[in-house]
Amino acid sequence: MGIGGLAVVGFGGLYAFTDVFGGDGSTTDIGYGDTVSGEITSDSQSVPGSDKIGESYAFEGSAGDRVRISMTGLSDTYLVLTDGDGNVIDTDDDGGMELDSELVTELPTSQTYTIWATSYEGDETGTFTFTLEELTRAGEA
């Protein structure tokens, strides 16, 4: 993830850098029913637990919610779902049509989750679209 507000004193003066490690470190908030179009660039964030780059989107989920995240675009999409501590909850490579991703999972606890949109190769850049759907609300059959 990027680092903002880093200042370094060196020969010849004070140098200020923002985001020296790529990506702006920001996460976009989304909700159930949202469809997102985005772009992975060489400045995108590092995906937790991997050597991949991607874009992150946070949503509030409840324990027992069953969700589907569908992603298209890029040549081979890959989804990573992490909890509020950055632990990987689930991943999907080709669960959708052909090389598209479709992750279906039940959320273990009530908290903020992060969806990481990336590619299987991990360094592919380009545009993508994904949808977050709530299939079953906690406590419903």
Summary of the structure (lengths in Angstrom):
residues: 141
radius of gyration: 16.7
end to end distance: 38.7
largest distance: 66.7
contacts: 434
relative contact order: 0.26
helix: 0%
strand: 52%
